[in-house]
């Protein structure tokens, strides 16, 4: 009886409101029906198609206004396991509410519609509810619908810390007091060069940026000038449409500049497989496919990769659509050969110092090679003037004859020398020592050559390749179906007069008629501020993606973004000056909107690991704020690279200022990323959705890693030096620097109690105290008492690990 009442009530509610196909019906059909009755003809069952109105109605699966005559309704309400849809073996099941919704929709006339994200972006009318910022107007209107109210404004200290972390990735520095208005603080942060460093991080994740190729061997590359270009473009507030065009097709612009060509490094950031036995064409094809899928994810929010082998199961994207985009990226001269991280086409921007280093290391190799050659004259005797192949060297086991007898010492590579050193280590120590010296010299030369700055960029072949679809996406199984570049048929056509190449594609992507680019982009910016996008599935705006709760707000922001001239800083400013953003993050009732999707409170979530590290360096005073340059190698546990590369790569830590640069500049080995990061994309493929974690791994890093212990020591030194003999003042400053607020009385008493315990502990083990103070390479103030300094170091390390410190409130 109770269920009947609920269904009657539900039906009454539906009758009172017109059902929206895109919002209410398509998600049900997509999740439960399209896999068998969608676009993919090869998988379609019973010749029934439900993703196209004409076909669904022609087969009478849907009879407008007559649910009792619609086979769709008959099948979903059936109790016969052989008749009911979805079938039991599909592991899909409609709820009673979903069944009633489909029935009601048909009885209302079965009004169809397109997927919301494929509709042209139009600026919705802003609700008239007194809000000054349009964002607030839309949010308040939605909250009113749900009977909810916004939260009060966050405390000034909390808000200043929030906006500083969001805009520049660093907390406030204390030099700008609370007398500074929020608006002035926003403008100061907007003009900071650190803004580009913060927002470049998200773009580097999407662009799969790294300093090596990946795969076995993982050779280095010098793509860092492209990374620096991204930072500069953001700081210069380059129009987002220009930012897009330059990266996709800067080389095709009239009289393209070096900077415009450099920008095209975006689509050369992919991995390169140079493993032994690898087929060059297979590598080249995979790289082209990576460009298709990265471009469609970053700008269109479409899962194009699903169409590589067959028509998309859910979205109106065909296999032909995939290869039509493939064709436009298939015209670059890259051939897939070799293992270099500077594979052609590449732009040479080497410096005289880099070329000099190559010259010196080459001379070093030649010198070591002569020593080996002289030794081998006696070790492997043969007639005068005859090669080593006519000596006992040819009888060595395995690959050694080729490595030694058939290869001059100066031409031997790292792998052959490693094998030779290993073999002769026990058999001839003197020979092994010379081979080891040659190996070290060869490694230096390889490093010098790899670090001559050449940035891989895009170009276009003078004679274009023909493109054919591949059977199941296999590079070696081309079909006879020839395809030329075009945009997906389900989306608006190319702008009139646009060239039929990457430049035309880029212009189409940022055209006013494209329904996806602006929506996808503003959604990712929103995600960065609030932890989750207005569309939760930031990587998927197709029918399997989430329908936004705040659809009108998303469309208004997208329209505003386009019509502002694709002004990124204006978009950021609009968001952070809204009352929605400035709300307190305190939760009144955790059961009401636990994920904060209706935005009745401010954002609160754990900061990413790169930001936590940058914050620790910043508050300790260790951070070296230098823009750009080659990637650096800060502290890292020993043996990580060696273990991952079978001893072929050794991590050589930098010293001095390089240890204290922002995490953005840390060298990124693709097969084993920076060890201080525990929640980041692997940078092997495009990633546009942030990840967050709260695992023991995080605490192990932030409590034990050299960077954090050294930062705690430096922070302790900072406050002790500033307040010698004034414990209360030092405690207050340390707490304020990491949390941006003064400690409450109870908190201060607790900290003082803990400090007392730490003093006793450190005094009882003076050797451990000195060992703690020796962590890190920064200089310690020897005038500070060692026991006192070590006690404060432990206290500051605790402060750096507070939940409040590693969380953006």
Buried (B, 14 or more C-beta within 10 A) or exposed (E): EEEEEEBEEBBEEBEEEEBBBBBBBBBBBBBBBBBBBBBBEEBBEEEBBBBEBEBBBEBEBBBBEBBEEBBBBBBBBEEEEEEBBBBEEEEBEBEEEBBBBBBBBBBBEBBBBBBBBBEEBEBBEBBEEEBEBBBBBBBBBBBEEEEBEBBEBBEBBBBBBBBBBBBBBBBBEEEBEEEBEBEEBBEBBBEBBBBBBBBBBBBBBBBBBBBBBBBBBBBBBBBBBBBBBBBBBBBEBBBBBBBBBBBBBBBBBEEBEEEBBBBBBBBBBBBBBBEEEBEBEBBBBBBBBBBBBBBBBBBBBBBBBBBBBBBBBBBBBBBBBBBBBBBBBBBBEBEBBBBBBBBBBBBEBEEEEBEEBBEEBBEBBEEBBEBBBEBBEEBBEBEEEEEBEBBEBBEBEEEBBEBBBBBEBBEBEBBBBBBBBEBBBEEBEEBBBBBBBBBBBBBBBBBBBBBBBBBBBBBBEEEEEEBBBBEEBEBEEBEEEEBEBBBBEBBBEBBEEBEEBBBBBBBBBBBBEBBBBBBBBBBBBBBBBBBBBBBBBBBBBBBBBBBBBBBBBBBBBBBBBBEBEBBBBBBBBBBBBBBBBBBBBEBEEEEEBEEBBBBBBBBBBBBBBBBBBBBBBBBBBBBBBEBBEBBBBBBBEEEBBEEBBEEBBEBEBBEEEBBBBBBBBBBBBBBBBBBBBBBBBBBBBBBBBBEEEEEEEBEEBBBEBBBBBBBBBBBBBBBBEEBEEEBEEBBBBBBBBBBBBEBEEEBBEEBBEBBEEBBEBBBEEEEEBBEBBEBBBBEBEEEBEBBBBBBBBBBBBBBBBEEBBBBBB
